[in-house]
Amino acid sequence: MLSNLSFLNQRYAKYFKNTAWLLMEKGLRILDAFFIGIWLARYLGPEQFGILSYAESMVYLFTAVAAMGLDQIVVRELVKDAPKQNEILGTTFVLRIIGFAIMLVLLWGTLQLLNNDTLTNSIVLIIACSVFFKSFSGIDYYFQSKIHSKYVVITNSIAVGVAAVAKVSLIITQADLINFAYVYVGEAVLIALGLLLSYSYKKLSALKWKFSLRMSGYLLRKSWFLIIGAIAAALYFKIDQVMIKEILDERAVGLYSVAVKLSSIWLFVTVAITQSVFPTLVALRKRSRKEFLERLQQLYDLLMKIAIVVSVLYTIFANFIVTFLFGNEYAESVEVVIIYIWSIVFVFLSNGSWSYYLNENLEKFASLRLIIGAVINIALNIYFIELYGLTGAAYATLISYSISGYFVNYLFKSTRANFYLQTYSLLHFFNIRTWIKPF
């Protein structure tokens, strides 16, 4: 009994230490988004900021193809089958390269169908090149599987810092818009180099990676539906900005992007927490489903406390936050922020759900509910943007996120347990006991 308690204490201490490292990196990214991102938005103005945001969104829509749905699948396989590390990482690397090539062809073909100017298309394609260097993200998956993200955090932090200095320099020298696109590529290059150095520092070598057709078949069989789900997720996360540009204009995208930016900075927090706790949940699920569900409930409780508090504060202080940070030029964004911010409640629930879906072998459902969300989001955006403008897009996002991230879980027997966990976490927000003793 004592040895088991000691193991658990060591495990949770390792988890909290890992989370602290991830939160430190996310904190740096939040500072970058707040200070540099806001300065950039002020410098560019709504129209040019809208072009840059549109380009980011377009690339994001196709990045899911390059990722091949491998992210948490690879983490899980590295936890379950550590001796095959080189085979898993080598195969992942090759699959990501192939995915990037497919992504680039699809993106270029799509741009030919849209009525964009040359500058906008150039910025989209430059930013897309940064995705190539994410082929080395298998090293990140390795450190996630070991609950040891310190090296990845240091690498990412250095890259973010250098990119921030580059953006400031471009703003001070009043550089053209296209130069900011190259910063995305430079940051991706630095991260790739840092990951390789970190891997080498652990006396491991990417040269030992090996590609396996058998392993690629296995990973793709496990992830093919997740690829569809990731594409659907990209659609319902970013399609609103693309549709706003097509239905309205670049300036409208810039105004809407303020709400997205102010909300998205909190997504770094949920990603840090869920990524860090995922390997622990995998281990718990192998030992006891009851312990797994109890720990997952605590994860949901924590996520809901953060999401609801943030949403309430934004709702109260939206006018001050927008005008103080971005200036009166972006005053029209206030109403959008008040609506859009509540979507993070359901995004937090959705992100927490991945631990349930993957550990219960419900990868297909995980993707299905994202497809449902994407279809609803696109349909609502077509109707709402025409009728209500930017607030319509915000309502479309809120409704579709709530359905795909929460309500859809009730419809299926295999996911109803997850729906109850999510519901309890919403109720626990009002339970003082869960604040005093969260774990």
C-alpha positions in Angstrom: 0.0 0.0 0.0 2.8 2.4 1.0 4.7 1.7 -2.2 1.6 2.3 -4.3 1.0 5.7 -2.5 4.7 6.6 -3.1 4.3 5.7 -6.8 1.2 7.9 -7.1 2.8 10.8 -5.3 5.8 10.6 -7.5 3.6 10.4 -10.6 1.5 13.4 -9.6 4.6 15.4 -8.7 6.0 14.6 -12.1 2.7 15.6 -13.7 2.5 19.0 -11.9 6.1 19.7 -12.7 5.5 19.0 -16.3 2.4 21.1 -16.3 4.3 24.0 -14.7 6.8 23.9 -17.6 4.1 23.8 -20.2 2.2 26.7 -18.5 5.4 28.7 -18.5 5.7 28.4 -22.2 2.0 29.1 -22.7 2.4 32.1 -20.5 5.2 33.4 -22.7 2.9 32.9 -25.7 0.1 34.8 -24.0 2.5 37.7 -23.3 3.5 37.6 -27.0 -0.1 37.5 -28.1 -1.0 40.3 -25.8 1.8 42.7 -26.2 3.3 42.0 -29.6 0.1 40.8 -31.2 -1.8 43.9 -30.0 1.0 46.2 -31.1 0.9 44.4 -34.5 -2.9 44.9 -34.8 -2.5 48.6 -33.9 0.3 49.0 -36.4 -1.4 47.2 -39.3 -5.0 48.4 -38.7 -8.1 46.4 -39.2 -7.7 45.8 -43.0 -4.1 44.6 -43.1 -4.5 42.8 -39.8 -7.5 41.1 -41.4 -5.4 40.0 -44.4 -2.8 38.4 -42.1 -5.5 36.8 -39.9 -7.2 35.4 -43.1 -3.9 34.0 -44.3 -3.3 32.3 -40.9 -6.8 30.8 -41.0 -6.4 29.5 -44.6 -3.2 27.7 -43.7 -4.7 26.4 -40.5 -7.6 24.8 -42.5 -5.1 22.7 -44.4 -2.6 22.0 -41.6 -4.8 19.1 -40.4 -3.9 17.2 -43.6 -0.2 17.6 -42.9 -0.6 16.5 -39.3 -2.2 13.2 -40.5 -4.2 13.0 -37.2 -1.1 11.6 -35.5 -0.6 13.8 -32.5 -2.1 12.0 -29.5 -2.1 8.6 -31.4 1.7 8.8 -31.5 1.9 9.9 -27.8 -0.3 6.9 -26.8 1.8 4.4 -28.9 5.1 5.7 -27.4 3.6 5.2 -23.9 2.3 1.7 -24.7 5.3 0.5 -26.8 8.4 2.4 -25.9 10.9 -0.2 -27.4 9.5 0.7 -30.9 10.4 4.4 -30.4 12.7 4.8 -33.4 10.2 3.0 -35.7 7.3 5.1 -34.4 9.1 8.4 -34.7 10.7 7.6 -38.1 7.4 6.6 -39.6 5.7 9.6 -38.1 8.3 11.9 -39.7 7.8 10.5 -43.1 4.1 10.6 -42.9 4.2 14.2 -41.9 6.4 15.1 -44.9 3.9 13.3 -47.2 1.1 15.1 -45.5 2.8 18.5 -46.0 3.2 17.8 -49.8 -0.5 16.9 -50.1 -1.5 20.0 -48.0 0.5 22.3 -50.3 -1.1 21.0 -53.4 -4.6 21.3 -52.0 -4.0 24.8 -50.6 -2.6 26.1 -53.9 -5.5 24.6 -55.8 -8.0 26.2 -53.4 -6.3 29.6 -53.8 -6.8 29.4 -57.6 -10.6 29.2 -57.0 -10.8 32.2 -54.7 -10.9 35.9 -55.6 -7.8 36.9 -53.7 -5.2 39.5 -54.7 -1.6 38.5 -55.3 -0.4 39.8 -52.0 -2.9 37.8 -50.0 -2.1 34.6 -51.8 1.6 35.2 -51.4 1.2 35.6 -47.6 -0.8 32.4 -47.4 1.8 30.4 -49.2 4.7 31.8 -47.2 3.0 31.0 -43.9 2.2 27.5 -45.3 5.9 26.8 -45.7 6.3 26.9 -41.9 4.2 23.6 -41.7 7.1 21.7 -43.4 9.3 22.1 -40.3 6.5 20.7 -38.0 7.4 17.3 -39.5 9.9 17.1 -36.6 7.1 17.3 -34.0 7.5 13.6 -33.3 10.2 14.7 -30.9 7.6 16.8 -29.1 5.4 13.7 -28.9 8.3 11.7 -27.4 8.8 14.2 -24.6 5.0 14.3 -24.0 5.0 10.5 -23.6 7.7 10.8 -21.0 5.8 13.6 -19.2 9.0 15.6 -19.6 8.3 18.8 -21.6 11.1 21.0 -20.2 13.2 20.7 -23.4 10.3 21.4 -25.7 9.3 24.4 -23.6 12.8 25.9 -23.7 13.0 25.4 -27.4 9.6 26.9 -28.1 10.3 29.8 -25.7 13.5 30.7 -27.4 11.7 30.6 -30.8 8.8 32.7 -29.6 11.3 35.2 -28.1 13.2 35.5 -31.3 10.0 35.8 -33.4 8.8 38.5 -31.0 12.0 40.5 -31.4 11.7 40.2 -35.2 8.1 41.4 -35.2 9.0 44.4 -33.0 11.9 45.3 -35.4 9.5 45.1 -38.4 7.0 47.3 -36.7 9.6 49.9 -35.7 11.1 50.0 -39.2 7.5 50.2 -40.6 8.0 47.1 -42.7 5.5 45.9 -45.3 2.9 43.3 -44.4 4.5 40.4 -46.3 7.6 40.6 -44.1 5.5 39.4 -41.1 4.7 36.2 -43.0 8.4 35.3 -43.0 8.5 35.4 -39.2 6.2 32.4 -39.1 8.6 30.4 -41.2 11.6 31.6 -39.1 9.9 30.6 -35.9 9.1 27.1 -37.2 12.7 26.6 -38.3 14.0 27.5 -34.9 11.6 25.1 -33.2 12.7 22.3 -35.5 16.3 22.9 -34.8 15.7 23.2 -31.0 13.8 19.9 -31.0 16.6 18.1 -32.7 19.2 19.6 -30.3 17.0 18.6 -27.3 16.7 15.1 -28.6 20.4 14.9 -29.1 21.0 16.2 -25.6 19.1 13.2 -24.2 21.7 11.1 -26.1 19.1 10.1 -28.7 19.5 10.5 -32.5 17.0 11.2 -35.2 19.4 9.3 -37.6 18.3 6.1 -35.9 14.7 6.6 -36.9 13.4 4.2 -39.4 10.4 4.2 -41.6 8.2 1.1 -41.5 5.4 0.4 -44.0 3.8 -1.9 -41.4 3.9 0.9 -38.7 2.7 3.5 -41.2 -0.3 1.2 -42.0 -1.0 0.7 -38.3 -0.8 4.4 -37.5 -2.9 5.5 -40.4 -5.6 2.8 -39.6 -5.7 4.3 -36.1 -5.6 7.9 -37.3 -7.5 8.1 -40.6 -10.7 9.0 -39.0 -8.9 11.5 -36.7 -7.5 13.1 -39.9 -11.1 13.7 -41.0 -11.9 14.9 -37.5 -8.9 17.3 -37.5 -10.0 18.7 -40.8 -13.5 19.2 -39.5 -12.0 20.8 -36.3 -9.9 23.2 -38.5 -13.1 24.1 -40.4 -15.1 24.9 -37.4 -12.3 26.7 -35.6 -11.2 28.9 -38.6 -13.8 28.8 -41.3 -15.7 31.7 -39.8 -12.7 34.1 -40.6 -12.4 32.8 -44.2 -16.2 33.1 -44.7 -16.3 36.6 -43.2 -13.6 37.7 -45.8 -15.6 36.2 -48.6 -19.0 37.5 -47.5 -17.9 40.8 -46.0 -14.3 42.1 -46.4 -10.7 42.1 -44.9 -11.6 44.9 -42.4 -14.4 42.7 -41.0 -11.9 39.9 -40.6 -9.6 42.2 -38.7 -12.3 43.3 -36.3 -13.5 39.7 -35.7 -9.9 38.5 -35.2 -9.7 40.7 -32.1 -12.3 38.5 -30.4 -10.6 35.3 -31.7 -7.2 36.5 -30.4 -8.5 37.6 -27.0 -10.2 34.2 -26.6 -7.5 32.0 -28.1 -4.8 33.1 -25.6 -6.7 31.0 -23.1 -6.6 27.9 -25.3 -2.9 27.7 -24.6 -3.8 27.0 -21.0 -6.2 24.1 -21.8 -3.7 22.6 -24.2 -0.9 22.8 -21.6 -3.0 21.1 -19.0 -4.6 18.4 -21.2 -1.3 17.5 -23.0 0.5 17.1 -19.7 -2.1 15.0 -17.9 -2.8 12.7 -21.0 0.0 10.2 -20.4 -1.0 9.9 -16.7 -4.6 9.2 -17.8 -3.4 6.5 -20.2 -1.5 4.8 -17.4 -4.5 5.1 -15.0 -6.9 3.6 -17.7 -4.7 0.6 -18.1 -4.9 0.0 -14.3 -8.4 1.0 -13.4 -11.3 2.6 -15.3 -12.7 3.9 -12.1 -9.5 5.8 -11.2 -9.3 7.1 -14.8 -12.8 8.6 -14.6 -12.2 10.1 -11.2 -9.0 11.8 -12.5 -10.8 12.9 -15.7 -13.6 14.5 -13.6 -11.0 16.5 -11.7 -9.5 17.6 -15.0 -12.9 18.8 -16.3 -13.5 20.6 -13.0 -10.3 22.5 -13.3 -10.9 23.4 -16.9 -14.5 24.7 -16.2 -13.3 26.9 -13.3 -10.8 28.6 -15.6 -13.2 28.9 -18.6 -16.2 30.3 -16.7 -14.2 32.8 -14.6 -12.5 34.1 -17.8 -15.8 34.3 -19.7 -17.5 36.3 -16.9 -14.6 38.8 -16.6 -14.4 39.3 -20.3 -18.2 39.9 -20.4 -18.0 42.6 -17.7 -14.8 44.3 -19.0 -15.0 43.7 -22.8 -15.4 47.4 -23.7 -12.4 48.4 -21.6 -10.2 45.5 -22.7 -10.8 46.1 -26.4 -10.5 49.9 -26.5 -7.6 50.0 -24.1 -5.6 47.3 -25.8 -6.5 47.7 -29.5 -7.7 51.3 -29.6 -10.9 52.9 -30.7 -10.3 51.7 -34.3 -11.4 48.3 -33.1 -14.4 49.4 -30.9 -16.8 47.5 -33.1 -15.2 44.3 -31.8 -16.6 44.7 -28.3 -20.0 43.0 -28.9 -18.3 40.2 -30.8 -16.0 39.5 -27.8 -18.9 39.4 -25.4 -20.5 36.6 -27.4 -17.4 34.8 -28.7 -15.7 34.4 -25.3 -18.3 32.0 -24.0 -17.4 29.5 -26.7 -14.2 28.7 -24.7 -16.4 26.9 -22.1 -17.2 24.3 -24.8 -13.7 24.3 -26.3 -12.3 23.5 -22.9 -14.8 20.6 -22.5 -14.0 19.5 -26.0 -10.2 19.5 -25.4 -10.7 17.5 -22.1 -12.8 15.0 -24.0 -9.9 13.8 -26.1 -8.5 12.0 -23.1 -11.8 10.1 -22.8 -12.2 9.3 -26.5 -8.6 8.1 -27.1 -8.5 6.0 -23.9 -11.9 4.4 -24.6 -11.0 3.7 -28.2 -13.6 6.1 -29.5 -11.4 7.8 -32.1 -14.1 7.6 -34.8 -16.7 9.3 -32.6 -14.2 12.0 -31.6 -13.9 12.8 -35.3 -17.7 12.4 -36.0 -18.7 15.0 -33.5 -16.2 17.5 -35.0 -17.7 16.8 -38.4 -21.1 17.5 -37.0 -19.8 20.7 -35.5 -18.1 21.8 -38.7 -21.3 21.2 -40.8 -23.4 23.2 -38.3 -20.9 26.0 -38.1 -20.6 26.4 -41.8 -24.4 26.3 -42.3 -25.0 28.8 -39.5 -22.2 31.2 -40.7 -23.8 31.3 -44.2 -27.1 32.3 -42.7 -26.0 34.4 -39.7 -23.2 36.5 -41.4 -25.6 37.6 -44.1 -28.3 38.6 -41.5 -26.3 39.8 -38.5 -22.7 40.4 -39.7 -19.9 39.8 -37.2 -22.1 39.0 -34.2 -23.8 36.4 -36.4 -20.5 34.7 -36.9 -19.9 34.8 -33.1 -23.3 33.2 -32.4 -22.6 30.5 -35.1 -19.4 29.6 -33.3 -20.9 29.5 -29.9 -23.8 27.3 -31.0 -21.7 24.8 -33.0 -19.0 24.5 -30.3 -21.7 23.7 -27.7 -23.2 21.0 -29.8 -20.0 19.3 -30.9 -18.1 19.7 -27.6 -20.9 18.9 -25.2 -24.5 18.1 -26.2 -23.6 15.5 -28.8 -22.0 13.3 -26.1 -25.5 12.6 -24.7 -26.8 11.2 -27.9 -24.6 8.0 -27.9 -24.4 5.3 -25.2 -20.6 5.0 -25.5 -20.1 8.7 -24.7 -22.9 9.4 -22.2 -20.5 8.8 -19.3 -18.4 11.6 -20.7 -21.5 13.9 -21.0 -22.2 13.3 -17.3 -18.6 14.1 -16.3 -18.8 17.3 -18.3 -22.2 18.2 -16.7 -20.9 17.5 -13.2 -17.9 19.9 -13.9 -20.4 22.7 -14.8 -22.3 22.0 -11.6 -19.2 21.8 -9.6 -18.3 25.3 -10.5 -21.0 26.3 -8.0 -19.9 23.8 -5.4 -17.6 25.4 -2.9 -16.1 22.0 -1.8 -14.5 21.5 -5.3 -12.8 24.9 -5.0 -11.4 24.1 -1.5 -10.3 20.6 -2.3 -10.0 20.2 -6.1 -7.8 17.1 -6.0 
